[in-house]
Amino acid sequence: MHGLYVLWWVQEKHVSVPAVAAILAAGDLALTVLEVPTGWLADRCGHRVSLIAGSLFQIAGMLFAWLAGGVAGMLASSLLIAGGDAFRSGADQALLYRSCAAVGDAAFQRIEARSRALQLAALVALILAGGAIVGAWGYDAGWATETAVSTIGLVLALAMIEPPPAPMPRDPADVPGDPTGARVGWAPSGLIVPASILAALASAFTFLVQSMETSDPSRITTLVAMAALAEAAGAFVGGRAPATRRPQLVLAAVGLSIAAAGALVPAAFAASAIALCFVMGMATPMRAAAIQHVAGDRVRARAASLASACDKALQTIAIVSAGFVPRKR
C-alpha cells in the first residue's frame, strides 16, 4: 500500500489533504526523534527484542491505517509505524554484524548491500502488486495483504537468535579509517555525514523531478522506479567497495558535482537525480560496515540509528529547501 495510502486516507477515509500532510510530517518527525532512544533500548535490551517490538508496532500501525477513521486514527497509525521503523533501524544492522562475527564470517558489508538492493527492487514490485490487488479486489484486500506481510516480518524476527557479543578489533589498524584506534567504541561523524549529504541531495532532486509542472504521471512513475532501481544497483556495487572514510568522502564529492551539473544543465536534471540515487546507494552499505567496525556492542544500534537520524534531518532540510525552488513550466 506504499503507493496508495494517501489516496486511501483522502478518498476513502475523507481526511483533508492538509491534515494528511501534517500527519505524514508528524510521523517523519517522530521517527527522527525516536531513532537514538530506540537504538539505546536495543543495545540494552537486545537487538532481536528490538526487531520484535518494531514488527509489533508495524502491525498495529497497519491495522490502524486500515480500520481506524478520522484524523486521530490516521495520526495513531503514522506514529505507530514511525515507532516500528525506529525500533528496527539500527538493531537490524547490529544483529547482522554480531551474527556474522559469531560464525566467523566477514561478509557483513556484502550481505547488507545485497539485502538493501533486494529491498529496493522488491519495493518496486510490491508497489505494482499493491495497485493490482486493490484494482482487482479493493482496498480491504490491499490492507489485509499489507498486514499479512508485516506479520511475516514478526515471525522472522521471532525466529532470529541473539548472538554473543562481537569481539572488538584487537589491532587498532584493523579499524577502517582510524589507524590510531582512538575512536573505537563509537561511530565518528566523519563516517556518518558523507552518506547523509548524498541522501539529502538524492531526496531533493527526486522531489524536484516529481514536482515539475511539465511532468506527466506516467513519466514520473517511470523516473521514480528508475531512481529506486539505480539505488539498488548502487547498493550492489557498494557491497564490494572499501568500508573506510576516504571513499565515502570521494562519493560525497562526486555527488556534489552531479548536483551542480544538474542545476546548471536543466536537460540533465532527471539524469542527475537518478545518478545521485546510484551514488547514495553505493555509500549506504559502505557506511553501515564502517560504523559497525568501529562501534562496540553497547552502542551498535545507537550508532546506526544516529546515522539514520542524520539522514532524515538533512533530507527534511533539503526537501523543505527544494520546495522554494521555482518550478519551470
N, C-alpha and C positions, 0 to 999 in steps of 0.2 A: 504493500500500500504506500510505498515511499513516494510514488509519483501522483498519488490520488487523495492523500489525506486532507489537503487544503480544499479540494472540491467537495469532499465528504462533509467537512465542517461547515462550509459556506452554503452548499446547495441542499444537503440532506438534514443537517443539524441547525441550519438557519442562524449561524453565528456570523456577525458582521465581519467584513474584511478587515477594518481597523482592529477589531478585537482579536482576530486570528493572528495578525501581525504582532500585536502586543504579547499574545500567548507564546508565539514562537520565540520572540525576543526574551521573554522571561525564562523559557527553557534553556536557551543558549547561555544566559547569564547564570542560571542555577548550575549548569554543567561546569562553567568556568570556575565558579566559586567552590564547588564540591570536589574538584579534581584532587587537590593536595590533601584535604582532610580524609577523603576515602582512600587515598594512597597510604596515608598514615595508618588507618584502620587495617588495611590489607597487610601491611608489613607487621603489624602487631598480632592480628587475629588469624592470619593465614591467607595466602593468595587464592587457594581453592575456595575457601569460605567466601571470599570477596566475589569471586565469579558466580557462586551460587546465589548470593544476595543480589547481584546485578541481574541475573536471569529472573529472579522472583519479582524485582521491581519492573523489569521489562514486560513480563506477562501481565502484571497489574495495570501498567500503563496502556497496553494494547486493549485490555478489557474496558478500561475507562473510555478510551477513544472510540470503541465500538458501541458500548451500551449506555454510557452516560450522556446527558444532554445539557445544553446551555454552556455559558462561559465557565462556570465553576467546574463542570465535568471536564471540559477541554483543558483547563488550566491544570487540574489534577493529573490528567493524562500526560501533559507536557513535562510536568515536574517529576513524575514517576519515571518516565523514560529517561530524563536527564540523570536521575539518580542511578538508574540501571547502567547507563553509559559510563558514569563516573566510577561506579564500583568495579566495572570490568576494565576500564582504562588503567594501564599501568600494571594491574595484577596479572593480566594475560602475558605480557612480556616477561615479567618477573618469574612467573611459574614456568614458562617455556625455557628461560635461561637456566633456572635451577634444575629443571628436568634434564636438559642437555648435559649439564655438569655432572649430575648424578650417575649418568650412564657413560660418562667419558666421551661424549660426542661434542665436537667443537662447531657443529653446523647450525648454531643458533641464528646467525645472520641469514644464511640461505633459507632456513625454514621460515623465519619471519618474513623475508622478502617474498618467498613463494606464496605464503598464506595471504599476504597483502595483495599480491597480484590476483590470486584466485578470488579474493573477497570483492575486488573491484569489478572483475569480469562477471562474477555471479550477480552483483548488484544490477548490472545492465540487463541480464537475463531475467532476474526476478521482477524488475520494474515492468518489463514487457509481459511477463507471465501474469502479473497483477492486473494489468489492463485487460488481458484476455479473459481472466477469471471473472472480473467484475462485468465485462461486456457480455459474457455468456450466462452468468448465474446471479449477478447483482452484488451490491456492496457487502451484504452479510456473508456471502461466500468468501469474499476477499479478506474480510477481517477474521473470519474463522480460520482461514489458511494462515494468515499472519500470526495469529495466536498459537496455532499448532507449531509453526516454525520456531517461535520463541520458546515453546515448551520443550522442543527437541534440544534447544540450547541449554535448558536447565538439566535435562537428562545427561548431556555431555559433561556439564560441569560437575554433576554428582559422580560421574564415572572417573573423574580425574583423581590423581594421587598427589598428596603434598610431599615433595621430595625433601631429603635432608638439606641442611644449609650448604650453599655452594662455597667452595674454598676461594679465598681472595688470592690474587696473583702473588706468588712467592717472590718473584723478582720484579722490582719496580719497572724494569724495562719491558715487562710483559703488558703493562698498561698502555693502550694505544694513545698516542698524543700527549703522554705525561711521563717522560723518562725519569723525572725526579721522584715520582710516587707520592708527591705531596698532597694530591687531591684524592687519593684513594678513599673510598667511603661515601663520596657524594659526586654528583654529576656537575661539572663546571659549566658556566653559561656558554663558554666557547663551543661546547658540544651541542647546545640546545638551539641557540639563536639562528644560526645559518639556515637550518631547515624551516624554522618558523618564518623567516623572511620569505623564503620560497613559497611556503603555504599561503602567506598573505598576498603575494604577487599573483599566484595562480587563482586564488579566490576572487580578487578584484578584477582581473582580466576576464575570468569566466562570467562574473556578474555583468560586466560591461557588454560582453558579447550577447548575453541573454536579454539585455535591456535596450539594445539598439533598435531604433524605430524602423529601420529598413529591413529588419529580420522577420521572416515568416516562421510559423510554428514548426513546420517540417524541417527547415534548415536548423533551427535552434535545437530540436531533438537530436538531429544528426551530430551537431557540434558537441553537445553535452555527452553523448555516447562516445564520441571520438576522444574527448578530454578524459573520460573515465578509463578508456582503453589505453590511452597514452600514459596515464599514471600507472596503470597495471604493468605496462611494458617497462617503464622506468624502474618500478619496484623489482622486477625480474633482473634487470641489469644491475641494480644497486646491491642485490644479494651477493654479487661476486666482486664488489669493489672494496678497497681497503676501508676498514671502520676506524678511521683516525680523523683528527680535526682538520688537517690541511686539505684533503679532498673535499670536505664539506664547505670550507671557505671558498675553494675554487668553484664549486657548484653554485654557491650564492652569488659570486661574481658573474658567472655565466648567466644566471637568472636575471640579474640586474641589467646585463647587456641586452638580453632578449626583450625585457620590458621596455628599455629605452628604444630599441629598434621598432617595436610595435607601436609605441607612442609617436615616433617620428614618421613612420610609414603606415598610414591608415589601411592600405591594401593588405598589409601583412599582420593586421591586428588579430584576426581569428587564428592564424597560424601561430602567432606568438603565444596566445592563450594555451593552445594545445602543447606547444613546446615547453611552456612553463610547467604544465601538469606533468610532463615527462620528467623534467629535471627534479621537480618536487618528489615524484615517485622514487627516483634514484636516492635522494637524500634521506628519505624516511627510514628504510631498514639500516642504512649506514649509521644514522644517529642512534637508533634503537640498540644496535650492537655495541657502539662506543659507550653509551650510557651504562649498559649492563656490565661491561667490562670493568668500569671504574667504581660502580656502586656496590656497597656492602649489602648483605641480605636484609638488614634492618631498614634500608632506605631504597630498595629496588623499585617498589611500586610507586613510592613518592617521587623518585627521580623521573620515572617515565611519565607520571601524572603531571609533574611540573612542566615537562616538555609539551605535553598536550595542552595544558592551560596556557602556556606561552603562545602556542599555535593559535588557539581560539581568540586570545586577546588581540594579537596582531591582525588576525583575519577580520575581526569585528571592526577594528580601526580602519583597515584597508577598504572594507566594503562600504562603511559609512562615508569614507572619503570619496570612494568611487561614485556614490550617489550624487555628488555635487559636480561631477564631470559633465560638461554639456553634451547632449546627445545630438548626433548628426542625422538629419533627415535624408 
